[in-house]
Amino acid sequence: MPGMFLGLTMGLLAAAIGALYSVYATYGLARGLEPADMTFLRTGVAGLLTLPVLVHHLRTDAEVLKGQWRRWLAVAVLAGPLFAVLIFTAFQFAPPSHGAVFPFAAMSVAGTIFAAIFLADPLTKRKMLGIGIVMAGLLTLSGISAASLTGRASIGDMLFIAAGSLWAGFGVVMRSFRLDPILATTVAGIFGLAVYVPFYFATEGVDRLAHADGSLLAIEAWVQGVLAGTGTVYTYAKAVQILGAGRAAIFPALIPGLATLMGWPVLGHIPTLTEAIGLTLAIVGLLVTVAHGTENHERQAAATPT
């Protein structure tokens, strides 16, 4: 039971941080920042924060990184800067309502399917019911209409789905190889610092950031870099470690509803009755999917050698 409570707490924290960075992504993009800027702030700050952790591990237990470098490379690709690039770029093509559904639906659905294929986590009727309720909640909350499904929006939708699928793959890799969440956070951060930051300087320069409002940059550096770049990776990885990839994949479905609530004070958007119903459905679907059988799953995980 304590393990289940910790897993649920980590999953909820990951969803809350995801909602926060989603709200402040909209906030920053509306005030002149570009997707490249947001990705730079996320990867650069996260990389600098995790650099001391990397140095410590290289001094004390370098073989953990060197001996499993292929697994850590997979973590870097799946949870590193590519995820942020896809998410932030997608908002240039698709409306915000699509951003509230497609990436998080992909995280949940792809995560459940990947867990069934690669981790032998069966697609039970209860789990499928829970996912169906979650999807209904997301569609209700977002208010997507047929008129918004344009050719241009479909480009953004595909980017959203690709980003969500990457994140789902990250969960499967973490669970399959029993990787350390702290090291996973470090690897993703350092990879962004080493790969994306030089690319940003070479292609974008610093003029736009130099002329941006200082308070805006401070807020985005905190939210995108500290909370999202490190916090969401760690909390989600920890939830996967405790609950399994399939169950943890359902938590992103809470992000749109939580973002709606957080958007009230930040963006001035008052949640509607329809949005409240959508959030309630997503929560019900989460409980149906996650709560059942978690104790047995935890005992099986504890008995599996690492």
Secondary structure, DSSP 8 states (H G I E B T S, - for coil): -HHHHHHHHHHHHHHHHHHHHHHHHHHHHTTT--HHHHHHHHHHHHHHHHHHHHHHHHHH-HHHHHTTHHHHHHHHHHHSHHHHHHHHHHTTTS-HHHHTTHHHHHHHHHHHHHHHHHS-----HHHHHHHHHHHHHHHHHHT--GGG--HHHHHHHHHHHHHHHHHHHHHHHHHHHT--HHHHHHHHHHHIIIIIHHHHHHHT-SHHHHTS-HHHHHHHIIIIIIIIIIIIHHHHHHHHHHH-HHHHTTGGGGHHHHHHHHHHHHH-----HHHHHHHHHHHHHHHHHHTTTHHHHHHHHHHS--
